[in-house]
Amino acid sequence: MHYFTAIQQQKGFSLSGLLVISFFLIILALLGMKLVPVYLEYSSIHKNLVATAKEAGTQDSDFNQIKLAFSKRAQIDNIKSITVQDIKISKVNGRTVLSAQYSKQIPLVSNISLNIDFEATSE
């Protein structure tokens, strides 16, 4: 009798449960390691678009100067997803607005990949 009550009171993970949870945590960590750099680059692109638009607004620059300024910033921040040709420059209510749309394909496992579309603006 005493043996059955001791088994019923035991709590915790079984080895198979621990393996299943570990598997999902490892998959989640690997997915995070592949996605974080892409979102950090998007954040850097957005930051540079905002800074370039502010700089262009204060100096009343033409399109070539704006593109050159973004190109220099992109080179410093090691941005490789977009180039100067991908940037659209427009004037809205007297302000310079920069925008860029791009897509990033991230290979996950063998022939499975993740495609993410980004749209960054200076607003």
TITOR-257131 format. One record per residue: x, y, z of N, C-alpha, C in turn; residue in one letter. Coordinates in nm, 2 decimals. Atoms other than C-alpha are relative to their C-alpha. Example, Ala and Ser with C-alpha at 12.3 -4.5 7.8 and 13.67 -1.06 7.14 Angstrom:
REM TITOR-257131
<rec n_east="0.09" n_north="-0.12" n_up="0.00" ca_east="1.23" ca_north="-0.45" ca_up="0.78" c_east="0.09" c_north="0.12" c_up="0.00" type="a"/>
<rec n_east="-0.09" n_north="-0.11" n_up="0.00" ca_east="1.37" ca_north="-0.11" ca_up="0.71" c_east="-0.08" c_north="0.11" c_up="0.08" type="s"/>
REM end
This chain:
REM TITOR-257131
<rec n_east="0.08" n_north="-0.12" n_up="0.00" ca_east="0.00" ca_north="0.00" ca_up="0.00" c_east="0.08" c_north="0.13" c_up="0.00" type="m"/>
<rec n_east="-0.09" n_north="-0.12" n_up="-0.01" ca_east="0.27" ca_north="0.24" ca_up="0.09" c_east="0.07" c_north="0.03" c_up="-0.13" type="h"/>
<rec n_east="-0.07" n_north="-0.02" n_up="0.13" ca_east="0.44" ca_north="0.18" ca_up="-0.24" c_east="-0.08" c_north="0.08" c_up="-0.10" type="y"/>
<rec n_east="0.09" n_north="-0.07" n_up="0.10" ca_east="0.14" ca_north="0.30" ca_up="-0.45" c_east="-0.01" c_north="0.15" c_up="0.04" type="f"/>
<rec n_east="0.02" n_north="-0.14" n_up="-0.04" ca_east="0.10" ca_north="0.62" ca_up="-0.25" c_east="0.13" c_north="0.08" c_up="-0.03" type="t"/>
<rec n_east="-0.13" n_north="-0.07" n_up="0.03" ca_east="0.47" ca_north="0.71" ca_up="-0.30" c_east="0.01" c_north="0.03" c_up="-0.15" type="a"/>
<rec n_east="0.00" n_north="-0.02" n_up="0.14" ca_east="0.43" ca_north="0.67" ca_up="-0.68" c_east="-0.09" c_north="0.11" c_up="-0.04" type="i"/>
<rec n_east="0.10" n_north="-0.11" n_up="0.03" ca_east="0.12" ca_north="0.89" ca_up="-0.69" c_east="0.05" c_north="0.14" c_up="0.04" type="q"/>
<rec n_east="-0.05" n_north="-0.13" n_up="-0.05" ca_east="0.30" ca_north="1.17" ca_up="-0.50" c_east="0.11" c_north="0.05" c_up="-0.08" type="q"/>
<rec n_east="-0.11" n_north="-0.05" n_up="0.08" ca_east="0.59" ca_north="1.19" ca_up="-0.74" c_east="-0.04" c_north="0.09" c_up="-0.11" type="q"/>
<rec n_east="0.03" n_north="-0.09" n_up="0.11" ca_east="0.59" ca_north="1.48" ca_up="-0.98" c_east="0.13" c_north="0.04" c_up="-0.07" type="k"/>
<rec n_east="-0.11" n_north="-0.05" n_up="0.08" ca_east="0.82" ca_north="1.61" ca_up="-1.25" c_east="-0.01" c_north="-0.04" c_up="-0.14" type="g"/>
<rec n_east="-0.01" n_north="0.03" n_up="0.14" ca_east="0.93" ca_north="1.56" ca_up="-1.61" c_east="0.05" c_north="-0.15" c_up="-0.02" type="f"/>
<rec n_east="-0.06" n_north="0.13" n_up="0.04" ca_east="0.98" ca_north="1.22" ca_up="-1.76" c_east="0.11" c_north="0.03" c_up="-0.11" type="s"/>
<rec n_east="-0.11" n_north="-0.02" n_up="0.09" ca_east="1.28" ca_north="1.17" ca_up="-1.99" c_east="-0.06" c_north="0.04" c_up="-0.14" type="l"/>
<rec n_east="0.05" n_north="-0.03" n_up="0.14" ca_east="1.06" ca_north="1.17" ca_up="-2.31" c_east="-0.06" c_north="0.14" c_up="0.00" type="s"/>
<rec n_east="0.05" n_north="-0.14" n_up="0.00" ca_east="0.88" ca_north="1.49" ca_up="-2.20" c_east="0.11" c_north="0.10" c_up="0.00" type="g"/>
<rec n_east="-0.11" n_north="-0.09" n_up="0.01" ca_east="1.21" ca_north="1.65" ca_up="-2.14" c_east="0.06" c_north="0.01" c_up="-0.14" type="l"/>
<rec n_east="-0.06" n_north="0.00" n_up="0.13" ca_east="1.34" ca_north="1.55" ca_up="-2.48" c_east="-0.09" c_north="0.08" c_up="-0.10" type="l"/>
<rec n_east="0.10" n_north="-0.08" n_up="0.08" ca_east="1.02" ca_north="1.69" ca_up="-2.65" c_east="0.01" c_north="0.15" c_up="0.02" type="v"/>
<rec n_east="-0.02" n_north="-0.14" n_up="-0.03" ca_east="1.05" ca_north="2.02" ca_up="-2.47" c_east="0.13" c_north="0.05" c_up="-0.05" type="i"/>
<rec n_east="-0.13" n_north="-0.04" n_up="0.05" ca_east="1.42" ca_north="2.04" ca_up="-2.55" c_east="0.00" c_north="0.02" c_up="-0.15" type="s"/>
<rec n_east="0.01" n_north="-0.01" n_up="0.15" ca_east="1.35" ca_north="1.97" ca_up="-2.92" c_east="-0.06" c_north="0.13" c_up="-0.04" type="f"/>
<rec n_east="0.07" n_north="-0.13" n_up="0.04" ca_east="1.10" ca_north="2.26" ca_up="-2.94" c_east="0.08" c_north="0.12" c_up="0.04" type="f"/>
<rec n_east="-0.08" n_north="-0.12" n_up="-0.04" ca_east="1.33" ca_north="2.50" ca_up="-2.75" c_east="0.12" c_north="0.01" c_up="-0.09" type="l"/>
<rec n_east="-0.11" n_north="0.00" n_up="0.09" ca_east="1.62" ca_north="2.41" ca_up="-2.98" c_east="-0.05" c_north="0.06" c_up="-0.14" type="i"/>
<rec n_east="0.06" n_north="-0.05" n_up="0.12" ca_east="1.40" ca_north="2.47" ca_up="-3.29" c_east="-0.03" c_north="0.15" c_up="0.01" type="i"/>
<rec n_east="0.04" n_north="-0.14" n_up="-0.02" ca_east="1.28" ca_north="2.80" ca_up="-3.15" c_east="0.13" c_north="0.09" c_up="0.01" type="l"/>
<rec n_east="-0.12" n_north="-0.07" n_up="-0.01" ca_east="1.64" ca_north="2.91" ca_up="-3.07" c_east="0.07" c_north="0.01" c_up="-0.14" type="a"/>
<rec n_east="-0.05" n_north="-0.01" n_up="0.13" ca_east="1.76" ca_north="2.82" ca_up="-3.42" c_east="-0.07" c_north="0.10" c_up="-0.09" type="l"/>
<rec n_east="0.08" n_north="-0.09" n_up="0.08" ca_east="1.48" ca_north="3.01" ca_up="-3.58" c_east="0.03" c_north="0.14" c_up="0.04" type="l"/>
<rec n_east="-0.04" n_north="-0.13" n_up="-0.05" ca_east="1.56" ca_north="3.31" ca_up="-3.36" c_east="0.13" c_north="0.04" c_up="-0.05" type="g"/>
<rec n_east="-0.13" n_north="-0.04" n_up="0.05" ca_east="1.92" ca_north="3.30" ca_up="-3.46" c_east="0.00" c_north="0.03" c_up="-0.15" type="m"/>
<rec n_east="0.01" n_north="-0.03" n_up="0.15" ca_east="1.82" ca_north="3.31" ca_up="-3.83" c_east="-0.08" c_north="0.13" c_up="-0.02" type="k"/>
<rec n_east="0.09" n_north="-0.12" n_up="0.02" ca_east="1.56" ca_north="3.59" ca_up="-3.78" c_east="0.05" c_north="0.13" c_up="0.06" type="l"/>
<rec n_east="-0.05" n_north="-0.12" n_up="-0.07" ca_east="1.73" ca_north="3.83" ca_up="-3.54" c_east="0.09" c_north="0.09" c_up="-0.09" type="v"/>
<rec n_east="-0.08" n_north="-0.09" n_up="0.09" ca_east="2.00" ca_north="3.95" ca_up="-3.79" c_east="-0.08" c_north="0.07" c_up="-0.11" type="p"/>
<rec n_east="0.08" n_north="-0.06" n_up="0.11" ca_east="1.74" ca_north="4.02" ca_up="-4.06" c_east="-0.08" c_north="0.12" c_up="0.06" type="v"/>
<rec n_east="0.07" n_north="-0.11" n_up="-0.06" ca_east="1.53" ca_north="4.23" ca_up="-3.82" c_east="0.09" c_north="0.11" c_up="0.05" type="y"/>
<rec n_east="-0.10" n_north="-0.10" n_up="-0.04" ca_east="1.84" ca_north="4.41" ca_up="-3.69" c_east="0.04" c_north="0.08" c_up="-0.12" type="l"/>
<rec n_east="-0.03" n_north="-0.07" n_up="0.12" ca_east="1.93" ca_north="4.50" ca_up="-4.05" c_east="-0.12" c_north="0.09" c_up="-0.04" type="e"/>
<rec n_east="0.12" n_north="-0.08" n_up="0.03" ca_east="1.57" ca_north="4.63" ca_up="-4.11" c_east="0.00" c_north="0.12" c_up="0.09" type="y"/>
<rec n_east="-0.01" n_north="-0.11" n_up="-0.10" ca_east="1.61" ca_north="4.84" ca_up="-3.79" c_east="0.10" c_north="0.10" c_up="-0.04" type="s"/>
<rec n_east="-0.11" n_north="-0.09" n_up="0.04" ca_east="1.94" ca_north="4.98" ca_up="-3.92" c_east="-0.04" c_north="0.08" c_up="-0.13" type="s"/>
<rec n_east="0.05" n_north="-0.07" n_up="0.12" ca_east="1.78" ca_north="5.06" ca_up="-4.26" c_east="-0.10" c_north="0.11" c_up="0.03" type="i"/>
<rec n_east="0.10" n_north="-0.10" n_up="-0.04" ca_east="1.49" ca_north="5.24" ca_up="-4.10" c_east="0.07" c_north="0.12" c_up="0.07" type="h"/>
<rec n_east="-0.08" n_north="-0.11" n_up="-0.07" ca_east="1.73" ca_north="5.44" ca_up="-3.87" c_east="0.07" c_north="0.09" c_up="-0.10" type="k"/>
<rec n_east="-0.07" n_north="-0.07" n_up="0.10" ca_east="1.94" ca_north="5.54" ca_up="-4.17" c_east="-0.09" c_north="0.08" c_up="-0.09" type="n"/>
<rec n_east="0.10" n_north="-0.08" n_up="0.08" ca_east="1.64" ca_north="5.65" ca_up="-4.37" c_east="-0.05" c_north="0.12" c_up="0.07" type="l"/>
<rec n_east="0.05" n_north="-0.12" n_up="-0.08" ca_east="1.51" ca_north="5.87" ca_up="-4.09" c_east="0.11" c_north="0.10" c_up="0.01" type="v"/>
<rec n_east="-0.11" n_north="-0.09" n_up="-0.02" ca_east="1.86" ca_north="6.02" ca_up="-4.03" c_east="0.03" c_north="0.08" c_up="-0.13" type="a"/>
<rec n_east="-0.02" n_north="-0.07" n_up="0.13" ca_east="1.91" ca_north="6.09" ca_up="-4.40" c_east="-0.11" c_north="0.09" c_up="-0.04" type="t"/>
<rec n_east="0.11" n_north="-0.09" n_up="0.03" ca_east="1.57" ca_north="6.24" ca_up="-4.44" c_east="0.01" c_north="0.13" c_up="0.08" type="a"/>
<rec n_east="-0.02" n_north="-0.12" n_up="-0.09" ca_east="1.63" ca_north="6.47" ca_up="-4.14" c_east="0.11" c_north="0.09" c_up="-0.05" type="k"/>
<rec n_east="-0.12" n_north="-0.07" n_up="0.05" ca_east="1.97" ca_north="6.57" ca_up="-4.28" c_east="-0.04" c_north="0.07" c_up="-0.13" type="e"/>
<rec n_east="0.04" n_north="-0.06" n_up="0.13" ca_east="1.82" ca_north="6.64" ca_up="-4.63" c_east="-0.10" c_north="0.11" c_up="0.02" type="a"/>
<rec n_east="0.09" n_north="-0.11" n_up="-0.03" ca_east="1.54" ca_north="6.85" ca_up="-4.48" c_east="0.06" c_north="0.12" c_up="0.06" type="g"/>
<rec n_east="-0.07" n_north="-0.12" n_up="-0.06" ca_east="1.78" ca_north="7.08" ca_up="-4.29" c_east="0.09" c_north="0.06" c_up="-0.11" type="t"/>
<rec n_east="-0.10" n_north="-0.05" n_up="0.10" ca_east="2.02" ca_north="7.12" ca_up="-4.59" c_east="-0.07" c_north="0.03" c_up="-0.13" type="q"/>
<rec n_east="0.07" n_north="-0.02" n_up="0.13" ca_east="1.76" ca_north="7.14" ca_up="-4.87" c_east="0.08" c_north="-0.07" c_up="-0.12" type="d"/>
<rec n_east="-0.08" n_north="0.07" n_up="0.09" ca_east="1.95" ca_north="6.87" ca_up="-5.07" c_east="-0.07" c_north="-0.05" c_up="-0.12" type="s"/>
<rec n_east="0.06" n_north="0.06" n_up="0.12" ca_east="1.89" ca_north="6.74" ca_up="-5.42" c_east="0.00" c_north="-0.16" c_up="0.02" type="d"/>
<rec n_east="0.01" n_north="0.14" n_up="-0.01" ca_east="1.82" ca_north="6.37" ca_up="-5.49" c_east="0.14" c_north="-0.07" c_up="0.00" type="f"/>
<rec n_east="-0.13" n_north="0.07" n_up="0.00" ca_east="2.18" ca_north="6.28" ca_up="-5.57" c_east="0.08" c_north="0.01" c_up="0.13" type="n"/>
<rec n_east="-0.07" n_north="-0.02" n_up="-0.13" ca_east="2.31" ca_north="6.43" ca_up="-5.25" c_east="-0.07" c_north="-0.09" c_up="0.11" type="q"/>
<rec n_east="0.07" n_north="0.09" n_up="-0.10" ca_east="2.04" ca_north="6.23" ca_up="-5.05" c_east="0.05" c_north="-0.14" c_up="-0.02" type="i"/>
<rec n_east="-0.05" n_north="0.14" n_up="0.02" ca_east="2.14" ca_north="5.91" ca_up="-5.22" c_east="0.14" c_north="-0.02" c_up="0.04" type="k"/>
<rec n_east="-0.14" n_north="0.01" n_up="-0.04" ca_east="2.51" ca_north="5.97" ca_up="-5.16" c_east="0.00" c_north="-0.01" c_up="0.15" type="l"/>
<rec n_east="0.00" n_north="0.00" n_up="-0.15" ca_east="2.43" ca_north="6.04" ca_up="-4.79" c_east="-0.04" c_north="-0.13" c_up="0.05" type="a"/>
<rec n_east="0.04" n_north="0.13" n_up="-0.05" ca_east="2.24" ca_north="5.72" ca_up="-4.75" c_east="0.10" c_north="-0.11" c_up="-0.04" type="f"/>
<rec n_east="-0.10" n_north="0.10" n_up="0.04" ca_east="2.50" ca_north="5.52" ca_up="-4.94" c_east="0.12" c_north="0.00" c_up="0.10" type="s"/>
<rec n_east="-0.11" n_north="0.00" n_up="-0.10" ca_east="2.77" ca_north="5.64" ca_up="-4.69" c_east="-0.05" c_north="-0.06" c_up="0.13" type="k"/>
<rec n_east="0.05" n_north="0.05" n_up="-0.13" ca_east="2.55" ca_north="5.56" ca_up="-4.39" c_east="-0.02" c_north="-0.16" c_up="-0.02" type="r"/>
<rec n_east="0.02" n_north="0.15" n_up="0.02" ca_east="2.47" ca_north="5.21" ca_up="-4.54" c_east="0.13" c_north="-0.07" c_up="0.00" type="a"/>
<rec n_east="-0.13" n_north="0.06" n_up="0.01" ca_east="2.83" ca_north="5.14" ca_up="-4.60" c_east="0.06" c_north="-0.01" c_up="0.15" type="q"/>
<rec n_east="-0.04" n_north="0.00" n_up="-0.14" ca_east="2.91" ca_north="5.23" ca_up="-4.23" c_east="-0.07" c_north="-0.11" c_up="0.08" type="i"/>
<rec n_east="0.08" n_north="0.10" n_up="-0.08" ca_east="2.63" ca_north="5.01" ca_up="-4.10" c_east="-0.01" c_north="-0.14" c_up="-0.07" type="d"/>
<rec n_east="-0.01" n_north="0.13" n_up="0.07" ca_east="2.71" ca_north="4.72" ca_up="-4.35" c_east="-0.14" c_north="-0.05" c_up="-0.04" type="n"/>
<rec n_east="0.13" n_north="0.04" n_up="0.06" ca_east="2.36" ca_north="4.72" ca_up="-4.51" c_east="0.02" c_north="-0.05" c_up="-0.14" type="i"/>
<rec n_east="-0.02" n_north="0.06" n_up="0.13" ca_east="2.35" ca_north="4.48" ca_up="-4.79" c_east="-0.13" c_north="-0.04" c_up="-0.07" type="k"/>
<rec n_east="0.12" n_north="0.04" n_up="0.05" ca_east="1.98" ca_north="4.41" ca_up="-4.84" c_east="-0.06" c_north="0.10" c_up="-0.11" type="s"/>
<rec n_east="0.04" n_north="-0.10" n_up="0.10" ca_east="1.91" ca_north="4.74" ca_up="-5.03" c_east="0.12" c_north="0.08" c_up="-0.05" type="i"/>
<rec n_east="-0.10" n_north="-0.09" n_up="0.06" ca_east="2.11" ca_north="4.97" ca_up="-5.25" c_east="-0.07" c_north="0.14" c_up="-0.02" type="t"/>
<rec n_east="0.05" n_north="-0.14" n_up="0.02" ca_east="2.07" ca_north="5.34" ca_up="-5.34" c_east="-0.11" c_north="-0.01" c_up="-0.10" type="v"/>
<rec n_east="0.10" n_north="0.00" n_up="0.10" ca_east="1.86" ca_north="5.24" ca_up="-5.64" c_east="-0.13" c_north="-0.05" c_up="0.05" type="q"/>
<rec n_east="0.13" n_north="0.04" n_up="-0.05" ca_east="1.60" ca_north="5.08" ca_up="-5.42" c_east="-0.07" c_north="0.10" c_up="0.08" type="d"/>
<rec n_east="0.06" n_north="-0.10" n_up="-0.08" ca_east="1.53" ca_north="5.40" ca_up="-5.23" c_east="-0.09" c_north="0.09" c_up="-0.09" type="i"/>
<rec n_east="0.09" n_north="-0.09" n_up="0.07" ca_east="1.23" ca_north="5.61" ca_up="-5.34" c_east="0.00" c_north="0.13" c_up="0.08" type="k"/>
<rec n_east="0.00" n_north="-0.13" n_up="-0.07" ca_east="1.25" ca_north="5.98" ca_up="-5.26" c_east="-0.12" c_north="0.08" c_up="-0.05" type="i"/>
<rec n_east="0.11" n_north="-0.08" n_up="0.04" ca_east="0.95" ca_north="6.20" ca_up="-5.25" c_east="-0.01" c_north="0.12" c_up="0.10" type="s"/>
<rec n_east="0.03" n_north="-0.12" n_up="-0.08" ca_east="0.84" ca_north="6.54" ca_up="-5.11" c_east="-0.14" c_north="0.00" c_up="0.04" type="k"/>
<rec n_east="0.13" n_north="0.00" n_up="-0.06" ca_east="0.54" ca_north="6.54" ca_up="-4.88" c_east="-0.01" c_north="0.12" c_up="0.09" type="v"/>
<rec n_east="0.02" n_north="-0.12" n_up="-0.08" ca_east="0.42" ca_north="6.88" ca_up="-4.75" c_east="0.13" c_north="0.07" c_up="0.03" type="n"/>
<rec n_east="-0.13" n_north="-0.07" n_up="-0.02" ca_east="0.77" ca_north="7.02" ca_up="-4.80" c_east="0.11" c_north="-0.08" c_up="0.07" type="g"/>
<rec n_east="-0.10" n_north="0.09" n_up="-0.07" ca_east="0.94" ca_north="6.73" ca_up="-4.62" c_east="0.05" c_north="-0.10" c_up="-0.10" type="r"/>
<rec n_east="-0.06" n_north="0.11" n_up="0.08" ca_east="1.17" ca_north="6.48" ca_up="-4.78" c_east="-0.04" c_north="-0.13" c_up="0.07" type="t"/>
<rec n_east="0.03" n_north="0.13" n_up="-0.05" ca_east="1.04" ca_north="6.12" ca_up="-4.74" c_east="0.07" c_north="-0.10" c_up="-0.08" type="v"/>
<rec n_east="-0.08" n_north="0.11" n_up="0.06" ca_east="1.26" ca_north="5.82" ca_up="-4.81" c_east="-0.07" c_north="-0.13" c_up="0.03" type="l"/>
<rec n_east="0.07" n_north="0.13" n_up="-0.02" ca_east="1.11" ca_north="5.47" ca_up="-4.85" c_east="0.08" c_north="-0.10" c_up="-0.08" type="s"/>
<rec n_east="-0.06" n_north="0.12" n_up="0.07" ca_east="1.24" ca_north="5.13" ca_up="-4.95" c_east="-0.08" c_north="-0.12" c_up="0.03" type="a"/>
<rec n_east="0.06" n_north="0.13" n_up="-0.01" ca_east="1.07" ca_north="4.80" ca_up="-5.01" c_east="0.09" c_north="-0.11" c_up="-0.04" type="q"/>
<rec n_east="-0.09" n_north="0.11" n_up="0.05" ca_east="1.26" ca_north="4.48" ca_up="-5.02" c_east="-0.05" c_north="-0.13" c_up="0.07" type="y"/>
<rec n_east="0.04" n_north="0.13" n_up="-0.05" ca_east="1.22" ca_north="4.11" ca_up="-4.96" c_east="0.13" c_north="-0.08" c_up="0.04" type="s"/>
<rec n_east="-0.12" n_north="0.08" n_up="-0.05" ca_east="1.46" ca_north="3.88" ca_up="-4.77" c_east="-0.04" c_north="-0.15" c_up="0.01" type="k"/>
<rec n_east="0.02" n_north="0.15" n_up="0.00" ca_east="1.47" ca_north="3.50" ca_up="-4.82" c_east="0.10" c_north="-0.06" c_up="0.10" type="q"/>
<rec n_east="-0.09" n_north="0.06" n_up="-0.10" ca_east="1.61" ca_north="3.31" ca_up="-4.52" c_east="-0.01" c_north="-0.16" c_up="-0.01" type="i"/>
<rec n_east="0.01" n_north="0.15" n_up="0.01" ca_east="1.70" ca_north="2.94" ca_up="-4.58" c_east="0.00" c_north="-0.06" c_up="0.14" type="p"/>
<rec n_east="0.01" n_north="0.06" n_up="-0.14" ca_east="1.59" ca_north="2.73" ca_up="-4.28" c_east="0.06" c_north="-0.14" c_up="0.00" type="l"/>
<rec n_east="-0.05" n_north="0.13" n_up="0.00" ca_east="1.64" ca_north="2.36" ca_up="-4.36" c_east="-0.01" c_north="-0.05" c_up="-0.14" type="v"/>
<rec n_east="0.00" n_north="0.05" n_up="0.14" ca_east="1.74" ca_north="2.21" ca_up="-4.70" c_east="-0.07" c_north="0.09" c_up="-0.10" type="s"/>
<rec n_east="0.07" n_north="-0.08" n_up="0.10" ca_east="1.48" ca_north="2.33" ca_up="-4.94" c_east="-0.12" c_north="0.08" c_up="0.06" type="n"/>
<rec n_east="0.10" n_north="-0.08" n_up="-0.07" ca_east="1.26" ca_north="2.51" ca_up="-4.68" c_east="0.06" c_north="0.13" c_up="0.03" type="i"/>
<rec n_east="-0.05" n_north="-0.13" n_up="-0.03" ca_east="1.30" ca_north="2.88" ca_up="-4.66" c_east="-0.12" c_north="0.09" c_up="0.04" type="s"/>
<rec n_east="0.10" n_north="-0.09" n_up="-0.05" ca_east="1.12" ca_north="3.18" ca_up="-4.51" c_east="0.02" c_north="0.13" c_up="-0.08" type="l"/>
<rec n_east="-0.01" n_north="-0.13" n_up="0.07" ca_east="1.04" ca_north="3.49" ca_up="-4.72" c_east="-0.07" c_north="0.11" c_up="0.07" type="n"/>
<rec n_east="0.05" n_north="-0.12" n_up="-0.07" ca_east="0.99" ca_north="3.82" ca_up="-4.54" c_east="0.01" c_north="0.12" c_up="-0.08" type="i"/>
<rec n_east="0.00" n_north="-0.12" n_up="0.07" ca_east="0.88" ca_north="4.14" ca_up="-4.70" c_east="0.00" c_north="0.12" c_up="0.10" type="d"/>
<rec n_east="-0.02" n_north="-0.12" n_up="-0.08" ca_east="0.99" ca_north="4.47" ca_up="-4.55" c_east="-0.04" c_north="0.13" c_up="-0.07" type="f"/>
<rec n_east="0.02" n_north="-0.14" n_up="0.06" ca_east="0.88" ca_north="4.83" ca_up="-4.61" c_east="0.04" c_north="0.10" c_up="0.11" type="e"/>
<rec n_east="-0.06" n_north="-0.09" n_up="-0.09" ca_east="1.09" ca_north="5.09" ca_up="-4.44" c_east="-0.02" c_north="0.14" c_up="-0.06" type="a"/>
<rec n_east="0.02" n_north="-0.14" n_up="0.04" ca_east="1.00" ca_north="5.47" ca_up="-4.45" c_east="0.07" c_north="0.09" c_up="0.10" type="t"/>
<rec n_east="-0.06" n_north="-0.09" n_up="-0.09" ca_east="1.15" ca_north="5.77" ca_up="-4.30" c_east="-0.10" c_north="0.08" c_up="0.09" type="s"/>
<rec n_east="0.10" n_north="-0.06" n_up="-0.08" ca_east="0.82" ca_north="5.88" ca_up="-4.15" c_east="-0.02" c_north="-0.07" c_up="0.14" type="e"/>
REM end
